[in-house]
């Protein structure tokens, strides 16, 4: 691609403005590099550690094209209408019920913009998972592990987004023992429906690594795991009868009332119905 800048004209400008639109910039797509495009390019350069000069040369083109590819890959991973329709048919549920659950329980998209599934690492679960593998967690407790290994639940260490992967990798790298790696990955909730890793065996996955690899594929795999979870925990019946409280309690635990999950589900169902 040739180097272009403010007031440039031609096909390259049109291509640039199409990319900027895909990346969320509100620019007019034409063959003219106008002020709106100049501002968008400078903002992109600023956010991507490039020289902020508005000139689209080799480095800026490379970052733009890679960002576009990452965005398209990300969008390909998201749930479609067909995914929800197929799920409703598979479990003999109203589509409005499935859409209500998807809206309330998935809590947004199942992937980070970098293509990794959303996770939440639980240090108190890590403690239990180590014990299940006959590994004494006390042996690893020190200042280095204080935000990934603790006996009682706390949310003070939650960092959100990619920060949760830093915590996960820190826990998994605590020791070369295979059991530590498996315990760490079993101690995070995964994807759009935040299924805890330690459920992998009960849901029919051969290993925690197999479960995690599926979570990396797309939100369709997240929905598939969610369906398996509903089956194994006998929760489909509550969705068929629209017993929102019973479903919310079975899926979210006894604290569901505090977050009004049942009320949110009923409201969402009425909207889609």
Secondary structure by P-SEA (a helix, b strand, c coil): ccccccccccaaaaaaaaaaaaacccccccccccaaaaaaaaaaaaaacccccccccaaaaaaaaaaaaaaaaaaaacccaaaaaaaaaaacccaaaaaaaaaccccccccccccccbbbbbaaaaaaaaaaaccccccccccccccccccccccccccccaaaaaaaaaaaaccccaaaaaaaaaaccccccccccccccccccccaaaaaaaaaccaaaaaaaaaaaaaaacaaaaaaacaaaaaaaaaccccccccaaaaaaaaaaaaac
